[in-house]
Amino acid sequence: MANLTSYRTRLTNSLNDTTTKYSNDVLDEALRKTLSEYTRAFPNICTREITIGTAGRPQSLSACSNLINVIQLVHPWVAGAADPFINEREDFVITWQDGTPTAYFTGLDIPQAGEALFVKYAGKQTIEELDEAVQTTVRDDHEDLLIVGAAGQAAMIRASGLNESWGVKSGEMSQLMVWGNNQYGRFLEFLAEIRTEQSINIFPETYWTLDDWDEQ
């Protein structure tokens, strides 16, 4: 898996630059924006087993790195059971408390200390060394189009900066903006394609009951 240095090199090559026009700050910002869009279309699917420390309905999911949404939650989780997924829960809601994801169980089975939770969740995609990420989760066969999108973003960022620069050639800003927009358009088309590859529903089947009838 390529790290940040590799991505910067490929971006620089795609922009036909020698880091004189596009600083690392611009390249990294372009990668962030592109990676965010990629994540929404094709999140990283992760799993985590959590040992409950304190009994109660609210249980922190801070151990689930880069969590966006919970797909499946099993409690109590017994890894060695014949069917460890038999205790899948749907009676919970996910909230963020001071930026920390928390599962709040609404049913009668309240988590107890020493029990375990199994969480399958959609997480952010990362590039090693970008914003201190420890690994790259982007699929190898998706890297090329991620570079295309980031190159488009970088070009549009630079075009915006040229608007107030002295000595800019006539039409240079608009041409660069058009090229960048076209590149990013190719990336968005790619995202529309890979959305269909995600066979897992990233939105959990949890809900607020509306009335007594809705609970039946």
SEMAR-22811 format. One line per 5 residues: number of its first residue (from 1); their letters; for each residue x, y, z of N, C-alpha, C, O. Coordinates in steps of 0.02 Angstrom, whole numbers. Example, Ala and Ser with C-alpha at 12.3 -4.5 7.8 and 13.67 -1.06 7.14 Angstrom:
REM SEMAR-22811
1> AS> 660/-284/390/615/-225/390/660/-165/390/712/-166/423; 642/-112/354/684/-53/357/645/2/394/670/57/402
***
This chain:
REM SEMAR-22811
1> MANLT> 42/-60/0/0/0/0/44/63/0/92/68/38; 27/110/-43/67/171/-49/56/217/12/1/220/39; 109/251/33/103/299/88/98/370/60/93/380/-1; 99/419/105/90/489/84/144/511/36/130/546/-13; 206/491/48/261/511/4/248/486/-67/260/523/-115
6> SYRTR> 225/425/-73/211/397/-139/154/435/-174/157/448/-234; 103/451/-135/47/489/-164/70/558/-187/50/581/-241; 111/591/-146/136/657/-167/176/653/-231/169/695/-275; 218/602/-237/258/593/-297/214/583/-358/226/614/-410; 164/540/-353/120/527/-409/79/590/-427/68/604/-486
11> LTNSL> 58/627/-376/22/689/-389/65/740/-425/43/772/-473; 126/747/-402/173/794/-434/185/775/-506/186/819/-550; 192/711/-519/202/687/-588/140/700/-631/145/721/-688; 81/689/-603/19/699/-640/8/773/-656/-22/789/-707; 32/816/-613/26/888/-623/84/917/-663/87/977/-676
16> NDTTT> 132/873/-681/192/894/-718/227/952/-683/243/1003/-714; 238/942/-618/268/994/-577/330/967/-542/339/906/-537; 372/1011/-518/431/991/-480/428/1022/-410/478/1043/-382; 366/1025/-383/350/1054/-317/362/1129/-314/366/1158/-260; 367/1162/-372/375/1235/-373/307/1270/-374/300/1325/-347
21> KYSND> 257/1238/-404/190/1268/-408/143/1240/-356/97/1274/-333; 154/1178/-338/109/1144/-291/149/1123/-229/190/1078/-232; 137/1156/-174/171/1139/-112/142/1075/-83/88/1053/-103; 177/1046/-35/151/986/-2/85/1001/34/41/959/39; 79/1063/59/17/1082/94/-42/1078/46/-96/1055/64
26> VLDEA> -32/1102/-15/-86/1100/-65/-101/1028/-86/-159/1009/-91; -49/989/-97/-59/919/-116/-96/881/-62/-141/841/-76; -77/892/1/-109/857/57/-182/877/64/-225/835/78; -196/942/55/-265/965/60/-307/935/4/-365/916/15; -279/930/-55/-314/898/-111/-328/825/-96/-382/800/-112
31> LRKTL> -280/791/-67/-290/721/-48/-345/714/5/-385/668/1; -346/759/54/-396/756/106/-467/761/77/-511/722/94; -476/810/33/-542/821/4/-564/760/-38/-621/739/-34; -517/733/-76/-532/676/-119/-545/614/-77/-590/575/-92; -505/605/-26/-512/546/18/-579/548/55/-609/496/66
36> SEYTR> -601/608/73/-666/614/107/-723/592/61/-768/556/83; -721/613/-1/-772/593/-49/-769/517/-61/-821/484/-65; -709/491/-67/-700/419/-77/-728/380/-18/-760/328/-28; -717/404/42/-742/371/102/-818/366/102/-846/314/119; -852/420/83/-925/420/83/-953/370/33/-1006/341/44
41> AFPNI> -917/359/-22/-940/312/-73/-918/241/-58/-953/193/-74; -859/233/-27/-830/166/-17/-793/165/50/-732/164/51; -830/164/105/-798/165/171/-758/102/185/-769/50/154; -711/107/231/-671/49/252/-712/9/303/-730/36/355; -726/-54/288/-765/-96/333/-719/-129/384/-672/-164/366
46> CTREI> -733/-116/448/-689/-140/502/-730/-178/554/-791/-172/557; -696/-217/595/-728/-251/651/-687/-240/714/-626/-228/711; -721/-243/772/-686/-232/835/-723/-270/890/-784/-269/894; -684/-302/934/-712/-333/993/-694/-289/1053/-636/-269/1061; -744/-273/1093/-734/-227/1150/-756/-262/1214/-812/-287/1218
51> TIGTA> -713/-262/1264/-731/-288/1330/-761/-232/1371/-731/-179/1378; -821/-243/1397/-857/-192/1435/-825/-182/1504/-817/-230/1541; -808/-121/1519/-777/-106/1583/-826/-87/1637/-818/-105/1695; -879/-50/1617/-929/-26/1665/-999/-42/1640/-1015/-28/1582; -1040/-72/1682/-1108/-89/1662/-1148/-26/1648/-1137/26/1678
56> GRPQS> -1196/-33/1602/-1239/24/1588/-1263/24/1516/-1236/-11/1473; -1314/64/1503/-1342/69/1436/-1293/103/1387/-1285/79/1331; -1262/159/1406/-1214/190/1360/-1146/153/1362/-1119/141/1416; -1120/137/1304/-1055/105/1299/-1014/140/1246/-1035/148/1189; -954/162/1266/-910/198/1221/-885/152/1165/-868/94/1176
61> LSACS> -883/180/1104/-855/145/1046/-791/179/1023/-773/176/964; -757/212/1069/-696/249/1052/-642/202/1025/-596/225/991; -647/138/1041/-597/89/1017/-605/77/942/-560/49/910; -661/97/914/-673/88/842/-644/148/804/-678/199/796; -582/141/782/-547/197/751/-581/222/688/-602/182/646
66> NLINV> -588/288/682/-615/320/621/-686/298/606/-706/296/548; -725/283/657/-793/259/647/-838/313/616/-837/371/636; -876/292/565/-927/335/534/-996/311/554/-1039/351/575; -1007/246/547/-1073/219/562/-1067/145/581/-1023/110/556; -1109/123/625/-1109/53/646/-1154/12/599/-1211/31/585
71> IQLVH> -1128/-43/575/-1165/-88/530/-1197/-145/569/-1255/-163/556; -1160/-172/617/-1186/-229/655/-1157/-226/726/-1098/-209/735; -1199/-242/775/-1176/-243/844/-1203/-306/878/-1264/-319/877; -1158/-345/906/-1177/-408/939/-1160/-403/1013/-1104/-387/1032; -1210/-419/1056/-1200/-418/1128/-1249/-465/1161/-1309/-463/1145
76> PWVAG> -1227/-508/1206/-1156/-520/1222/-1121/-560/1167/-1151/-605/1137; -1059/-543/1155/-1019/-577/1103/-979/-633/1135/-940/-621/1182; -988/-693/1109/-951/-752/1132/-917/-782/1071/-947/-819/1033; -853/-765/1062/-818/-784/1001/-817/-859/989/-819/-882/932; -814/-899/1043/-809/-971/1036/-875/-1007/1030/-876/-1068/1026
81> AADPF> -930/-971/1029/-996/-1002/1025/-1008/-1032/956/-976/-1012/907; -1053/-1080/952/-1069/-1111/888/-1094/-1059/838/-1077/-1062/779; -1133/-1013/861/-1156/-957/819/-1148/-893/859/-1195/-871/893; -1089/-862/856/-1076/-802/897/-1119/-742/878/-1122/-693/916; -1151/-745/819/-1191/-687/797/-1265/-692/817/-1305/-651/797
86> INERE> -1281/-743/856/-1351/-753/874/-1378/-697/918/-1438/-685/919; -1334/-663/952/-1355/-608/997/-1351/-540/965/-1339/-490/999; -1360/-536/900/-1358/-471/866/-1411/-425/894/-1469/-445/902; -1392/-363/908/-1438/-314/938/-1461/-264/886/-1422/-243/842; -1523/-244/892/-1550/-189/851/-1578/-134/895/-1596/-80/871
91> DFVIT> -1581/-147/960/-1610/-99/1007/-1557/-52/1034/-1544/-50/1094; -1527/-14/989/-1476/35/1010/-1477/94/963/-1501/90/906; -1450/149/987/-1440/209/945/-1368/232/954/-1338/221/1006; -1341/263/902/-1273/288/904/-1274/364/912/-1306/399/873; -1238/389/961/-1231/461/971/-1157/478/978/-1116/435/991
96> WQDGT> -1142/541/968/-1073/566/978/-1074/612/1039/-1106/664/1038; -1038/593/1091/-1034/633/1152/-964/662/1157/-915/626/1168; -960/728/1150/-895/762/1150/-848/732/1097/-788/726/1108; -878/714/1040/-838/688/985/-824/613/989/-792/585/945; -848/580/1042/-836/508/1050/-899/469/1033/-952/483/1061
101> PTAYF> -895/420/987/-955/380/970/-975/336/1028/-933/306/1061; -1041/333/1040/-1067/295/1096/-1129/256/1074/-1173/283/1040; -1132/193/1094/-1193/153/1081/-1236/155/1144/-1212/140/1199; -1299/175/1135/-1345/178/1192/-1397/124/1182/-1436/127/1134; -1398/74/1226/-1444/17/1220/-1511/35/1252/-1514/57/1310
106> TGLDI> -1565/27/1214/-1632/46/1237/-1672/-13/1263/-1724/-4/1295; -1648/-75/1250/-1686/-134/1270/-1674/-154/1343/-1642/-119/1381; -1703/-213/1361/-1699/-236/1430/-1632/-267/1448/-1612/-267/1506; -1596/-293/1398/-1532/-326/1411/-1477/-273/1415/-1450/-251/1364; -1461/-252/1475/-1412/-199/1486/-1342/-229/1490/-1332/-276/1528
111> PQAGE> -1294/-203/1452/-1225/-229/1454/-1196/-229/1525/-1204/-181/1563; -1161/-283/1541/-1131/-290/1607/-1055/-292/1602/-1027/-312/1550; -1021/-272/1655/-948/-272/1656/-922/-343/1644/-948/-391/1672; -871/-348/1602/-841/-412/1587/-869/-444/1524/-837/-488/1495; -928/-423/1502/-956/-448/1440/-919/-416/1380/-880/-369/1389
116> ALFVK> -932/-443/1321/-898/-417/1262/-948/-393/1209/-1004/-420/1204; -928/-342/1172/-966/-318/1114/-927/-334/1051/-865/-330/1050; -963/-351/998/-932/-358/932/-963/-303/889/-1024/-297/884; -921/-264/858/-945/-208/817/-916/-213/746/-855/-216/737; -961/-214/698/-940/-206/627/-961/-136/607/-1018/-117/616
121> YAGKQ> -915/-99/578/-930/-29/564/-897/-3/500/-847/-31/477; -925/49/474/-896/84/416/-849/138/444/-869/179/485; -787/137/420/-737/184/445/-709/228/389/-719/214/330; -673/279/409/-641/323/361/-584/286/325/-550/244/354; -575/303/261/-517/279/224/-458/324/242/-466/384/253
126> TIEEL> -399/294/245/-340/332/266/-281/319/220/-278/269/184; -234/365/221/-170/358/186/-115/365/238/-114/413/276; -71/316/240/-18/315/291/21/381/291/45/404/239; 28/411/350/65/473/363/24/536/349/45/590/370; -33/531/316/-76/589/306/-118/598/370/-157/554/388
131> DEAVQ> -109/654/403/-143/668/466/-130/613/517/-175/592/554; -67/589/518/-42/541/567/-75/472/561/-73/433/609; -104/456/505/-132/389/495/-75/338/494/-21/352/468; -88/279/522/-36/228/528/-37/178/471/10/139/464; -88/180/429/-90/134/372/-132/163/316/-173/207/326
136> TTVRD> -121/136/256/-161/154/198/-214/101/189/-199/41/184; -277/122/187/-332/75/178/-363/77/109/-406/36/93; -341/124/67/-366/130/-2/-347/68/-41/-290/46/-40; -395/40/-76/-380/-19/-118/-330/-1/-172/-332/53/-200; -283/-48/-186/-231/-35/-235/-261/-17/-303/-235/27/-337
141> DHEDL> -315/-51/-323/-343/-38/-389/-385/25/-392/-410/44/-445; -394/59/-335/-429/123/-334/-381/182/-332/-402/240/-338; -317/168/-323/-268/221/-314/-263/268/-374/-260/329/-366; -264/240/-434/-256/282/-494/-309/336/-498/-293/394/-513; -372/317/-486/-425/367/-492/-425/415/-433/-448/472/-439
146> LIVGA> -399/393/-376/-392/439/-319/-341/494/-337/-350/552/-319; -288/474/-372/-238/522/-395/-269/571/-445/-255/631/-443; -311/545/-490/-345/588/-539/-387/641/-502/-385/700/-519; -426/619/-452/-467/666/-415/-427/717/-377/-443/776/-376; -373/694/-345/-330/740/-305/-295/790/-351/-286/848/-332
151> AGQAA> -274/767/-410/-242/813/-458/-291/867/-479/-273/926/-485; -354/848/-490/-405/897/-507/-416/947/-451/-423/1007/-463; -419/922/-389/-427/966/-332/-369/1014/-325/-378/1074/-313; -308/988/-333/-248/1030/-326/-248/1085/-379/-231/1143/-365; -268/1068/-440/-270/1118/-494/-322/1172/-479/-309/1231/-491
156> MIRAS> -379/1152/-453/-431/1202/-437/-410/1246/-378/-425/1306/-377; -374/1217/-330/-349/1257/-274/-299/1309/-300/-302/1368/-281; -254/1288/-345/-205/1334/-372/-239/1388/-415/-219/1446/-413; -289/1367/-455/-324/1416/-497/-357/1470/-454/-356/1528/-473; -384/1451/-398/-415/1500/-353/-363/1549/-327/-378/1609/-319
161> GLNES> -302/1525/-314/-248/1568/-290/-222/1615/-343/-199/1670/-327; -226/1594/-407/-201/1636/-461/-245/1697/-473/-224/1746/-505; -307/1695/-447/-355/1748/-459/-329/1816/-437/-344/1867/-468; -288/1817/-383/-263/1880/-357/-188/1887/-364/-156/1926/-329; -158/1847/-408/-85/1850/-418/-68/1896/-476/-103/1900/-526
166> WGVKS> -11/1932/-467/13/1976/-520/50/1935/-573/82/1885/-557; 45/1957/-635/84/1927/-689/56/1862/-716/90/1827/-753; -6/1846/-699/-37/1785/-725/-57/1795/-798/-86/1846/-815; -41/1746/-839/-57/1750/-910/-133/1749/-920/-170/1717/-882; -155/1785/-970/-226/1788/-984/-254/1718/-998/-228/1681/-1039
171> GEMSQ> -307/1701/-964/-339/1637/-975/-310/1579/-936/-339/1525/-935; -251/1589/-904/-219/1534/-869/-262/1507/-812/-268/1447/-802; -292/1553/-774/-332/1532/-717/-393/1492/-739/-406/1438/-711; -429/1517/-790/-489/1483/-812/-473/1415/-843/-510/1367/-833; -418/1411/-881/-399/1347/-911/-381/1296/-858/-399/1237/-863
176> LMVWG> -345/1318/-807/-326/1273/-754/-388/1250/-715/-393/1191/-696; -435/1295/-703/-496/1277/-668/-537/1227/-708/-564/1179/-680; -542/1237/-773/-579/1191/-816/-547/1122/-816/-581/1071/-810; -480/1121/-823/-444/1056/-822/-455/1020/-756/-469/960/-755; -447/1057/-701/-456/1027/-635/-527/1001/-625/-537/946/-598
181> NNQYG> -576/1039/-648/-646/1019/-641/-660/956/-681/-697/912/-659; -630/951/-741/-640/892/-782/-609/830/-750/-638/776/-751; -549/839/-721/-517/783/-687/-559/759/-627/-568/699/-616; -584/807/-590/-625/789/-532/-691/758/-553/-718/715/-518; -716/779/-610/-776/748/-637/-766/675/-653/-811/634/-641
186> RFLEF> -707/658/-680/-691/587/-692/-690/548/-627/-713/491/-625; -664/579/-575/-661/546/-510/-731/534/-483/-744/480/-455; -776/582/-489/-844/574/-464/-881/519/-503/-922/484/-474; -867/513/-567/-897/458/-606/-872/391/-580/-910/342/-576; -808/389/-562/-779/328/-533/-814/311/-467/-827/252/-454
191> LAEIR> -828/361/-426/-861/348/-362/-931/319/-373/-953/275/-336; -966/344/-424/-1033/318/-439/-1030/244/-457/-1076/206/-442; -976/223/-489/-967/153/-508/-953/109/-448/-983/56/-440; -906/131/-405/-885/87/-350/-937/84/-294/-933/40/-251; -985/130/-292/-1037/126/-242/-1075/59/-248/-1098/31/-198
196> TEQSI> -1081/35/-309/-1118/-27/-321/-1078/-89/-298/-1107/-143/-292; -1013/-81/-287/-972/-137/-266/-979/-152/-191/-961/-206/-168; -1005/-103/-154/-1011/-112/-82/-1074/-153/-67/-1130/-128/-70; -1064/-216/-50/-1120/-262/-41/-1152/-256/28/-1203/-287/41; -1121/-218/73/-1146/-211/141/-1182/-144/149/-1157/-92/129
201> NIFPE> -1241/-147/180/-1278/-86/195/-1243/-51/253/-1242/-77/309; -1215/8/241/-1177/42/293/-1222/78/343/-1197/106/392; -1288/77/331/-1333/110/378/-1368/57/420/-1402/13/393; -1361/60/487/-1389/9/530/-1465/9/531/-1496/61/518; -1495/-48/546/-1567/-54/548/-1592/-37/619/-1626/-77/651
206> TYWTL> -1576/23/642/-1599/46/707/-1647/105/697/-1644/139/646; -1689/116/746/-1739/168/738/-1766/189/806/-1760/152/855; -1797/248/807/-1834/270/867/-1906/246/859/-1936/256/807; -1934/214/911/-2004/194/909/-2049/256/913/-2035/302/952; -2102/256/874/-2145/314/871/-2200/311/925/-2218/362/953
211> DDWDE> -2225/250/938/-2277/242/988/-2278/169/1011/-2235/130/992; -2328/151/1053/-2332/83/1079/-2342/33/1023/-2316/-23/1025; -2381/52/971/-2393/7/916/-2329/-7/877/-2319/-63/852; -2285/42/873/-2224/35/834/-2176/-14/869/-2131/-41/836; -2184/-26/933/-2140/-71/969/-2159/-144/959/-2120/-189/975
216> Q> -2219/-157/932/-2243/-226/925/-2217/-259/861/-2232/-317/848
***
